Amino acid sequence: MSFQHLDIATLTAWLDAGRPLALVDIRDPMSFAQGAIPGSRRLDNDSVGAFLDETPAERPVVVVCYHGHSSQQAAAWLAGQGLGEVYSLDGGFTEWQLRYPDRVEA
């Protein structure tokens, strides 16, 4: 099982439509505290076990990092844990914040 790439326009459409998905942010705690995509939760080595326990295998998971690079490795790893639909957000939080400064929560 592998991950797929997701563009920001598609994520925006999914969020606007209320599509059930798990939005996880793998940036460092300070960056996440300063701003994140609404509805996302921070994921790290300490919290990933609980996340996998709580997340149904069929729920889409979108991984967010700074620019869309490290999220690819994390998405590939999560897909390998048995999650069926895993995406890496192309452009990451940096691109999201540029496009949607009003859709960032601290």
N, C-alpha and C positions, 0 to 999 in steps of 0.2 A: 504494500500500500504506500502511496506517495502523496505528497501535498500538491496543491494547485496554487497558482498565482491569482490574486484578486486585486482589481483596481479600485481606486477610491470612489469612483462614480457608482460602481456596483455595490460597494459596502453602504454608501449613502442611501441608495435605493432600498436595500434590504432593511436598514435601520428605519427608514421612513415608513416602510410597509409593515413594520413590526415583526419581521421574520424572526422566529426563535433561533438564537445563535449564542455561542459563548465567545466573548471578545476578551482576549488576554493580551496583556502588555508586559513585555519582558525587559523593559528599560530599567535603569537603576531606581531605587526608591525615591531619591530626591527629584529626579526628572519626572517621575510619575506623579509625585505630590504637587509639582508645579503646574501640571496640566496633562490631561488625558482625554481620550475619546469617551464621551458619556456612556456609561454602562459597562465600561471595561474594568477588569480586575487585574491587579499585578500578579504575575506568575514568576516564581523563582524556584530554586532547588528545594526550598523548605515547604513550599505550598503546592508543588505539582502533584504530590501523592494524593492529597485531599481533593484537588481539582479532578484528577482522573477518577477517583471514587464517586464524585458527585455528578459527573458529566455523562449523560447517556451516550453510548457509542454512535447513535445516529444523529446526534446534534451537531450541526456545523460549528467548527471552531475556527476563529480568525485570529492569527498571531500578529501582533504589532511590535515593531522595534523602532529604532530611530529613523532609518532610511530604507528599510526593507531588505537588509542583507542578513543579519543574524537571525531574523525571524524565519528565514528559509530553513536554517539548520534546526531550529526549535520545532517548526512545523513538520519537518521530516521525522524528527524524533517522536513527536506526538502521534503522527500517523502510524509509526511503528509500534505504538502502545495499544493499537486497536481502535482508535477513533476513525470513523469511516470517511469523514468529510473535513479535511483540514486545509486551511488557506493561509498564505503569507501575504500580508498587505503590501503591495508594491508602493514604494515611496515612503512608507512608514508614517510615524506620527508627524515628522517634520513636514511632509507634503500635506497631510491632513490639516495641520495648523495653518499652513500657508493658504489653503483653499477655503477653509472653514474656521476662521478665527473665532467666530461666534458659537462654534460647536465644540468648545474645549471646556472641560470642567476641572477645577483645581480642588 
